[in-house]
């Protein structure tokens, strides 16, 4: 079980030696290209100067409480963010590629708060990556710190992660892009890269679905089989993988703040049965959520439905019984029955997810 990171972790990630090459890739892009990358983000580079400042014109800012530790960017007091900018004055940007060399607390969903968003020409469009996230490359950094509280952790695994935007359909002429990346507490970034090109050509080979990317993230396979299968429960917390995917929780950790904390719980309100659960503020687009109700275990009817990022639709009688409160990147959902418990003493409710 992953131990919650503490202030000692700030020292830990700051003291680890760099023992492997950067996971940032030099993707072959089409047309004219502008590139900026950073493979040294430690405390000795407080101004986030890129590797080749004479030719690389991109910039980076890091929001507090993030800071440059001994190895890279880090925070041990809360979530932080990174923003990178790249201009291309001599061509219209049709393709943007953003990479990180990063490790994160496995108890937290990655990417955090929906992942990176892109804006262009000084605007605030906040466009999510138009293609699935790519996980490509791994390096293991040994734990040689000697910190007693962390002696049960042998090493830390960094991943190379790529996002990309197809901007060829944008009618505006784009000469600059800004990518904002939210980062959870205890996330360490040792490298970042932004590329922009005048033509779009997808990088990363054959496209994968968001669910396949999620499987790759947690199980190192895209296949719907073994521990990665939709109905498997490798962490034995009683929540199968497809439900963990829909709830935005970690399928490899059975800690109380993971699958079970977001799972449906029975409640009551004004004499009616109610079900409560938590999902990401930006849920998976291919998942359909259905809240169902029954008086026995065989005859179920649908009260409320949500398809991907769409709004909840109400199928019960009377006014909608769906209430949603959003905070910190998650949505707390409460769905009340349309019947009184006094007239339906054997009433049951459940949440179904499908793809």
N, C-alpha and C positions, 0 to 999 in steps of 0.2 A: 504494500500500500504506500502510495506517495505521501510523504510527510509534508505538511504545510510549510512552505518556505518562510523563513524569518529573517531578521536583520543580519543573521550570520550569512545568509545566502548572498547578500550584497558583497560581502568580503569574498565569499566563495567564487562567484562568477568573475570577480575582479582579479582573482589570483591565478586562475587557471592558465597554463601555458598554451599558446597556439601550437597545436601539433599536427595540423592538417591544412591542406590548401583550401582556398576560398571555394565555396560552392556556387558562386555566381558564374553564369555561363555567357559565352560570347555567341549569342544566337545569330544566325545568318538572316538578315532582314533585307527586304527589297527596296530599291530606289536609293534616294539620299537618306543618310542616317546621321543622327546626333546622339552621342552617348556620354553619360557621366556615371562613374562608379566610385564607391568608397569601400575599401577593404581594411581600413584602419579607423575605427570609431571609438578608440579608447580615450581616456582622460587627457592624454597628451595632444589630442586633436580637438580642442574645445570649440573651434569654429567650423567643424565638419568640412574641412578642405578635402576635395576629391583627390584621387590618386595622381592625376595629371592636371594640376591646376592651370597650366599654360594652355591647354587645349580643351579641357572639359569645363563647360560653362554652367552646368547645372548647380543648383544650391539645395541645401538641406537645413531644416530647422527641427528641433526636438522640443516638445512641450513638457514643462514640469509636471510631475516630479521625475521625469526621465533625465538621465545624466550619462556622461561618459565614464564608465568604470575602467578597471585595469585591462579588460579584454574587449569591451564594446559597450553599446548602449544598454541601459538597465534601469529598473526601478524596483525598490522593495517597499515603497510606501503607498502605492496605488497605480491605477491605470495611467498610461501616458500615450503620446502619439508622435509620429514622425511625418513631416511633409517634405516632399521633394519637388523641385521645379525644373523644367527643361524648356528652353526656347529653340526655335528653328526659324530664323528670320528669312531664309532663302527658299523655303518650301512649305507646302500645306501638309500638316501632320495628319496622316491617315491611319497610323498604327502606333500604339504606345505599349511598351513592355516594361514591367516593374518586377524586380527580383529582391528577395531577402535571403540572407544566410542567418538562420534564426533558430533558437530553441525556446520552448515555453513550458510553463507548468502544466503537466498532463491533466490536472484537475480542472483546467479551464478550456473551453471550446476554442479551437483555432480554425479560421481567423476570428479575432475578437470583434464584437459589435458589427458583424456583417462584412468585415474586411475592408480593403482599400476602395476609395472613391476618387474619380478623376473629374476635374473641372478644367475648362480651357479659356484662353484669352482673357484671364482675369475674372471670369465669372464664377458662379457657385452652382454649377449644374449637378455635381456630385453623382456621377455616373458609376455604377458598380461595374466590375470587370464583365465584359460581354462574352467571355469564354471561360470554361471551367478552370479553376486553379490547378496548377501542375506541381506535383511533388517530384523533384528530380535531384537525387544526390543526398547522401548522408555522410556525416563524419562524427566520430566518437571522440570526445575529449575526456581523458582520464581525470578522476578526482584525486589530485595529489595535494590537497590543501592541508590535510591533517586536522581539520575542524572536527572535534569529537561529536558534535550534534549531527554531522553529515556522514559519519563513518560507514553507515549502511548503504550509501549511494556510491557505486563504483565509478560511474562515468555519466556524462551528459551527451545527448545526441542532438546534433545540429542538423537541420534540413535545409536544402535548397528549395525555395518556393517561388513560383512564377505566376504572375497575373498578366493578362493582356486585354487590350481594348481595340476593337475594330471600329475606327472612326470614319471609314470610307463613306458611310451614309449620311454624315453630317454635312449640311449644306454650307455652313460657315467655313471660311478659310481659317484654319487653325495654325497659329504661329507659336503658341505656348501652352503647356499643360502643367497642371499641379495635381499631384497625387497625395492624398491624405490617408495615413495608415494608423488606425487605432491599435494600441498594444496593451495587453493585459498586464497587471502586476506580475513581477517575476519573469518577464520576457526579456531575453538577451538577444540583441542584434549585433552581429559582428561584421556584416557586410550588406550593402544595398546597391542597386543599379537601376538606372532608368535609360531606356532607349526609345527614340522616336524615329519614324521613317515616313517617307513620302508615299509609299505604296503598302498595301496590306498583304501580308502573307503569313498565315498562321504558323506559329512555332510550336514545337512540342509533339509533332507526330499526330497520330490518330486522335480525334477528340474523344474525351470521356464524359460521361454524365456526372452531375454533381454527386450522386450517390456513389458512383465508382471512385470518384476522387476521395470521398469520405472514407470508403473502405481502404483505399490505399494509404490514407493518413494513419488509420488506426491498426490495420492488419497487413499492410504491405502487399496487398493484392486487390485487384478490382473485381475478382470473381465472387459470385453469389454462392459460396460454398464454404464448408468447414466453419471455423470460428467467425468468418466474415458473412455467413449466410443471414438472410433477413430474419429468420426465426431463431437463430442461435443466440445464446446468452452466455458469452464467454466469461463475464465477470460475476455471473451467478447472483445477480441482484434482483432477479425476477422480471427484468425489463428486457425483452428481445431487441435485437439490433435495429430493426426497422422503427420500432417505437423510440429507441434512443436517438436515432437520426431525426425523427420527427420532433422530438422534444428538445433537441440540441444539447444532448448530454454525452458523456464519455462512455463508450461501450466496454472499456477495459478497466474501469474503476468502479468498485462497489461501495465507495464512500457515501455517506448519508447525503452529502451535498451534490450528488450526481443523479443517476437515473431515478431513484426513488423520490428524491426531493421534488422533481418536476412532474412525477406521475399523478394520475387522477386520485383525488381523495373525496370521500363523501362528506357533504355538508347539508345544512338545512337553512331555509330562509322563509319566513312568513308562512310556515306550515307546508312548504314545498321542499321536496328533495332537490339538492343541488350538487353538482360535481365541479371540482376546481382542479386546474392543472396549469402548467407553465410551458410556453413555447418561445422560440426565438422571435424577436420583433420582426425579423425578415426570415420567415420560415422557408423550408425547401419548396421550390416551385412545383416539383412533381408529386408532392404529398397531398392527399386529400384527408382532411380530418372530419370525422362524423361523431357527434354525440347522440347516443341512442338510449331509448327508454323501453321498459317492458314490465309486465306483471308476472311473467314466468321466464324461464331460460330459453324458450324456443321462439317466442314471437316478439321481435324487436322492431320498433319504429324509430325513424330518424327525427330528432328535434332540431338539430343545427348542423350546418355543413360549412366547411372552409376549404377552398381549393388553392393551395400554394399561398401566394401573397394576397389573394383576393379577400374581400370582406366576408364576414360570417353571414350566412343566409339562414333564416328561421323557417322551419317547417311545422312548428307546433301551432296550437290555437292561441288566439289573443296576441298581445304585444310580445315582442322578442324578449326572451329570457337570457340573452347573452350579454355579459358585461366584461369589458376588457380594460385593464389598466397596464400601461406600458412604462417601464423604468429600467434604466441601465441595460438596454439592449434586449430585454425580455418582456413578454406579454403575459400577465396573469389573467387567465380566462376563467370565468365563472358562468356556468350554464344552469339555469333553474328549470325544473320540470314545469309542464303546463297543467299538471293535475295536482290536487291536494293530497297529502299523505293520509289524511283522515279517511278519505274515500278509497285509497289505494294502499293498504297497509303492507303489501308485498312488493312495492315498487322498487325497481332497480334501474341504475344508469351505468353507462359505460362509454369509454372513448375508443373508437376504432380509427386506425390509420391504414391507408393503402396507397399504392402507386400504380 
